[in-house]
């Protein structure tokens, strides 16, 4: 009898341990921004990276703040009114582009750097401007299928999506000036944006902490260059921290390092620098935060919804996470945050994102 009760007690402990482990695993992992690949750790945010992997612990993530900041982005809007949401977004861009007081933050030349960001689908007369860290991998898969390189999104190997010699995605920069002008004037054109500060957090985590595609130059070349110029305490051995990254991005003299880093800067430069939204008249501006509604809308507006579908979006993955943004910026000086906002103000205003609360105090 005694052995019977001991056995029951042991089983009870095992069940409790398994229940705890299951809850821990579900909480500690989430799917990365591009909705593919392996889950990424979430319980702690690793602010430092380097040879010594010593993570700083940040309070665990709370439930995302779902009240997002978009102009006209109301989740409850009916299907018939979603066109009005997109019309309002385009009207906002037109208005901000005409505001002379922020012209230096909203206008840029349509140069090779911009044309390199725009992918072409001649078969269906579509141009897509790539804005990294906004789920662009999935849109590239859509265009790869439309261009005929693969018959379905599921068939595309991960290593092909970003290999521009194999993925069959021509860039607008590869064409002649008359060909470029014709496509810019007549093709369906779109890009996707998200909260500018949350995008920077995503870029920092993806390139300097996790680096899932193994791009060693971010850790071995770019991070040390930022540290040398922007780390306040050079005796610190933790490697590149988010505040160093913010200080670099907010420096009015950042262009010298940008030239040194080459095209790798596409992951954190402004939407204005990437896509020239005041110079190029885009047909649709999608928002990451409402991608569940915007993706099918874009496919239908481009006339391709019967040919391809946008990959499944995990529930909640696109929601703006106010708590995460506040955590990342909580230890950074107001001076550095204000300088960062001054650089990205054009993006905030063009696409209807509110100035963060922590800058209003």
N, C-alpha and C positions, 0 to 999 in steps of 0.2 A: 504493500500500500504506500509506504514511504517513497519507494522508487517511482510509483505512479504519479504522486504529487510533484516530485522533483522534475519528472519529465514534462508534466504540464507547465510548470513554472519556466523551464528552459524554453519551451515552445513559445510561451508568451513573450519572453524577452526577445527572441528571434524576430517575431512579428513586429514588435515595437521598433526594433533596429531597422527592419526593412521598410517600414512606413516612413521613418525619419529620413532614411537614405533616398527614398523616392522623392519626397518633398524637396530635399536639398538639391538633387540633380535637376529637377524641373525648374527650380528657382535660379540655379546658378548658371544656366546656359540659355542663350537666346540665339536666334538665327541672325546672321550678319545682314548688313544693309542690302546686299544684292540678291538676297533670298535664295541663295544656293550654297552649296558647300557645307562645311561642318559648323555646328553651333559654336559660339564664342563665349568665354566666361563673362558673367555679369555681376556676381555677388560683390566683388571688389573692383574698383577701377584702378588699374595700374598706371599711375601718373609718371613714373620714372622708368626708363629703360637704359640698357647699357650692358656691359659685360657681367656686372653683378646684378642678377635679377632679384631686386629687393622691392616688392610692390608696396606702395603706400596705401593704406586702407581708407577708403571713403565710405560713408554710410551707405548701406545697401539701398538699392533702387526701390523707390515706392511706386505705386501704381501711376502710370503716365497721366499727365495733365492733358485731358482730351479737349479742352476748350482752346482751339488753335486760333492763330493770329491773322488768318488770311482775310484780305478784303473780299467780302462776298462769299466766303467759303462756309456755307451752312450745310452740314451733313444731311439735314432733314429736307433739303430742297428737292422738289419733285423732278422726275426725269425730264419733263417738258420744260422745266426752268433751268436746266443745267447749261443750256446754251447761253442763257442770260448771265450766268456766273462767268463764263469764258469771255463774253463780250465785255463785262465789267473789268476783267483783268487786262484786256487789251486797251480799253479806254484809260485805265490807270497808267499803263506804260506810256501811252501817248501824252497824257497830261504831265507826267514827271519828266519825260524827255524834253518837253517844252519849257520846263522850269529853268531859267537861266542861272538861278542861284546854286544849282547842283550840277550844272552842265559838265564840269570837270570830273564828276563822279559817275556820270551816266553815259557819256559819249566816248567812243574810241574808233580808231580807223579799222576798216575791214581789210586787215593785212593778212599775211600768210599765216600768222599764228591763229587768227580766227578761222580762216579757211581750212586749216588743218584739223579743226575741231568738228567740221561739218561733214557728215557722211551722206553719200548719195545713193539713192535707189532710182535709177533712170526708168526701170520697167514700170514703176508705179508713180513716178514723178513726186518723190518725197525727199526732203532734206531734214536731217536730224542733227542738231547741235549737241555735242556731248558735254555734259556737265558732271564730272566725276563726283562720286560719293552721293549720288541721288538715284541709285538703282539703274544706272545706265547699262550695265552688263545685260540686263534682260531686254532692253530696247535694241541693243546691238544684235542680240539673238533673233529678234523679230525681223530686223532688216536683212540679216544673213539668209534667213529662210525666204524672204521676199525676193532677194536677188538670185535665188536658185542654187546657192552653194550647198544647201542641205534641204531635205524635204520637210523636216519638222524640227522644232526647237529641241526636242529630246535627243535628237541624233547628234547635236553639235558638241564635240568634246570641249571641256573647259579650257584646254590649252590652245584652242583655235580662236576663241572669241576675241582675245586681245592680240592675236598674231595677225597683223595687217597684210602679211604676205600670203596668208592661207584663208582668211575669213571672207574674202570676196567683197569687202566693203571699200569702194573707192572714196577718196576724200575730195572735197570740192577744190582744194588747192592743186590737184593734179590736172585740172582742166585749163583751157585757154581762157583769156579774159572775156571774149564774147560768149563762150560756153557757160562761164560762171555767171555772167550778167543775166543770161537767158533763164537759167535755173533759179536764180534768186528772185527773178521777176514773176515766174510762172508756176513754180513747184509749191506743193504743200510743205510748210516749214514749221517745225515744232522743237521745243526744248522743255526740260523738266527742271524745276527748282525746289529747294527746301529752305527752311530757316537757315540763314547764313551762318550763325554761330554753331548750330547743331551740326551743320555740314563740316565745319572746321574740326569739331571734336571727332567726327567720324574719320576724317582724313588723318588726324593725328594718331588715332588708335590703329587704323588700318596700315599705315605706312611705317610708324615708328614703334608700335608695340607688338602687334600680332603678325603683320606682314605675311599673309597667308599664301601669296604667290611667290614667296622668296625673291624679293628684290633687294639684295644686300646693300645696294648703293645708298638707300635711305638711311640705314644704320651706320654704315662705314664712311660715307662721304658727306651727305647732307646734314645729318645730326651733328657731327663734330664741328662743321662750319658754323652752324647756328649757336652751338654751345660756346665756341671761342669768342663770338662777338656779343652774345646776349645773356649768358648765364651770369648772374650777379656774384655768386659764390663759387669761384673756380676750384676751391678745395673740396667741394661736394663731388662725390663719385657716383651718383645715381644715374648719370646720363641725362639725355634730353627730357625735360619736363614740359608740361603743357604751358606753364607761364613763360618759359623761354621761347616756345613756339609763338605765343601771343605777342611777345615783345618784338620778335622778328617781323611778324606780319604787320604790326602797327607802326613800325619804324618808317617814317617818310622817306628814308634813304634805303629802303629794302631792295631797290632795283639792281644794285650791284651784285648781291647774292643771287637774285633771281636769274640774272644772266649766267652766273656760274652754274646754277642748277639745271638750266636748259628746260626742256619740255616737262620735266618732272613736276614743275610748279603748277601744272594744270589741276592738281588735286586740291589746291587751296587758293588760287587766284579768284578774283571776283567773276560773277556771271557776266558782267559788262565786258571784262577783258576776254572772256572765253567766246561769247556769242554775239556781241555788239547789238543788243536788242533795240537800241535807238536808231541804228543805221539799217538794220535788216528788219523788214516787216514780217514778223512771224504770224502764222495762221492760228496757232494755239500755244498757250503757255500752260503746261501741266504743273501741278503741285504735288510733291511727294506725299504731303499730309492727306491729300484727297485722291490718292492714286487709284483706289478701288473704283472711284467714279470716273476719274480722268482717263485711265488707260482704255476702257471700252469706248469712251467718247472720242478719243484721238483716233483709234482704229476706224471708227465709223466715219468721222469727219474726213479722214484720208481715203475713204472708200476701199478699205482692205479688211474690214471686219469679217468678211466671209472667207478670207484666205488664211488668216492666222489669228491666234489668240495670244494675249499677254500671259506669261507664266503666272501660276497661282501665287497670290500674295498671302503669306502667313498672317493670321488675324493679329491686329494691333501693331504690326511691325512698322507701319508708316506714321503712326501717331507722333505728334510733337511731344517730346519728353522734357517738360519744363524743369522737373526735379534734377535730371541729369545735367542739363545746361547750368543750372544754378550751382550744383556741386563742383563742376569743373572750374567755374569762374570764381568760386567763393574765396580762394586764397590769393587772388591776383589783385594787384593795386588798381584803384579806380583810374589812375592816370593811364596805365597800360590798356585797360579795357576801353577807355574813351578814345584812345588813339586807334585801337583796333576798329571800333565802331565808325570812326571818322573815315577809315579806308573803305569799309563795307556799307556805308550809309546809302550809297546808290542802289545796291542790291536790296536793302531793306525797303526803301521807298518805291522802287520800280515794281516790286512784286508783292507789296502790301503786307509786309511783316512788321509787327510792332517793335519799337525799341524795347529792349529787355527791361523788366522792372528794376533790376539791380543797378541800372544806369539812371533811373529816374530820381533816386534819393539824393 
